[in-house]
Amino acid sequence: MKAIVQDSYGTPDVLELRDVEQPEPGEREVLLRVRAAGVNIADWFISTGTPYVLRLAGFGLRTPKRTTPGTDVAGEVVAVGAGVTRFKPGDEVFGEGRATFAEYACADEDNLVAKPAGATFEEAAGLPLAGLTALQILRDGARLTEGQRLLVNGSSGGIGTYAVQIAKSMGAEVTAVCGPHNVDLVRELGADHVVDYSREDFTRTSERYDAILDHIMNHPFSALLGLLTPRGVFMPNSGNGGKWMGGGRHRIKAELVKPFTRRRIAPVLARTTRADLEELARMVESGHLRTVVGRTWPLSDAGRALQHVADGHARGKVVVTA
Ligand SMILES: NC(=O)c1ccc[n+]([C@@H]2O[C@H](COP(=O)([O-])OP(=O)(O)OC[C@H]3O[C@@H](n4cnc5c(N)ncnc54)[C@H](OP(=O)(O)O)[C@@H]3O)[C@@H](O)[C@H]2O)c1
């Protein structure tokens, strides 16, 4: 089978499309014919080995342990391990797999659920990491309730487009911050108010919010906390924070600031659960959630897809088709 392979850390030119052995599913694993793989900035971090803290965290000090990138996946089950009970060949699924920038990939059966009826493989492949992050941040981090006011900075990317829709389905009043070419998109997704960052600084306002979800972190903590109601919650959620620590820098800063504010600071690290994947699928099927597929690339161009996400201006989800 064909797969994207890298022998060293680096920018997309280290990624090659090669013929490799098809993986074998383990006892509780499923082998998928990958139809689409979602692209996340996390794939770029792992593929380039930056921030360096990732290398210390077990991804490989000098060379990557994961030689084929990709975790988000949607595809068709072609074989199952002896202990698999929930799936059979022919089932169409989505979720978290391993080495998904390939024609075939394995996934733990607990990290997969049925593809929502009516969704394309590309749409389903966008859901796992970004959809889970948006859902878990708004539900568990913000504990958002009906009528609360939420501001999303970076509302037009993967997580942002899901967050606007999920917040609306939770009954929140949403202010979306985005660039000029995405104003119509975020309105269409349900945002009540839109701030175009090229024209307006959203921190220079008398508006107050119950929750702020920030994917960009281009304003000081003090300015963001100052926009919150007295019991408001701030969720820093950018993985970009320099070559050494990445998003860890914002988490450390959050810990340092916490003792000095009555506002809640609640960074959330998304985790894959079957229940939450099912929840996302239900939201898609009930019409409350859709994936905005911004761009797709064929597997052979996975490096370009990664570069596009790393450039920081992806619209909705970027997907690789295999
Ligand atoms: N907590 C977790 O577990 C978790 C999981 C996954 C990802 N993350 C983090 O979440 C962040 C967002 O991820 P993502 O997948 O949504 O990113 P993404 O798809 O790459 O989206 C980036 C978006 O940000 C917008 N943007 C760029 N500059 C902006 C600015 N100055 N003001 C407002 N918007 C701006 C871009 O729109 P324009 O083209 O209009 O600029 C683009 O649509 C990342 O930093 C990632 O590391 C966290």
The ligand as a Gaussian input file, in Angstrom:
#p B3LYP/6-31G(d) Opt

LIG

0 1
 N       -6.800000      21.817000      23.578000
 C       -6.552000      20.857000      22.723000
 O       -6.573000      19.662000      23.050000
 C       -6.258000      21.229000      21.297000
 C       -6.478000      20.264000      20.299000
 C       -6.222000      20.612000      19.004000
 C       -5.751000      21.882000      18.697000
 N       -5.525000      22.803000      19.664000
 C       -5.043000      24.164000      19.345000
 O       -6.150000      24.923000      18.902000
 C       -5.700000      25.953000      18.034000
 C       -6.676000      26.120000      16.888000
 O       -6.667000      24.942000      16.102000
 P       -7.463000      24.873000      14.738000
 O       -7.345000      23.474000      14.263000
 O       -8.812000      25.469000      14.876000
 O       -6.601000      25.851000      13.815000
 P       -6.764000      26.184000      12.276000
 O       -7.790000      25.296000      11.670000
 O       -5.401000      26.209000      11.693000
 O       -7.390000      27.665000      12.253000
 C       -6.690000      28.783000      12.333000
 C       -7.700000      29.941000      12.079000
 O       -7.254000      31.074000      12.797000
 C       -7.612000      32.221000      12.066000
 N       -6.738000      33.342000      12.413000
 C       -5.433000      33.525000      12.082000
 N       -4.997000      34.688000      12.618000
 C       -6.036000      35.220000      13.323000
 C       -6.185000      36.395000      14.107000
 N       -5.193000      37.268000      14.274000
 N       -7.376000      36.608000      14.709000
 C       -8.412000      35.743000      14.561000
 N       -8.330000      34.624000      13.798000
 C       -7.143000      34.369000      13.189000
 C       -7.456000      31.841000      10.616000
 O       -8.353000      32.606000       9.829000
 P       -7.874000      33.783000       8.815000
 O       -7.485000      33.111000       7.536000
 O       -9.086000      34.621000       8.666000
 O       -6.735000      34.503000       9.447000
 C       -7.818000      30.343000      10.626000
 O       -9.140000      30.139000      10.174000
 C       -4.293000      25.565000      17.595000
 O       -3.363000      26.496000      18.088000
 C       -4.077000      24.194000      18.180000
 O       -2.750000      23.990000      18.600000
 C       -5.789000      22.495000      20.967000

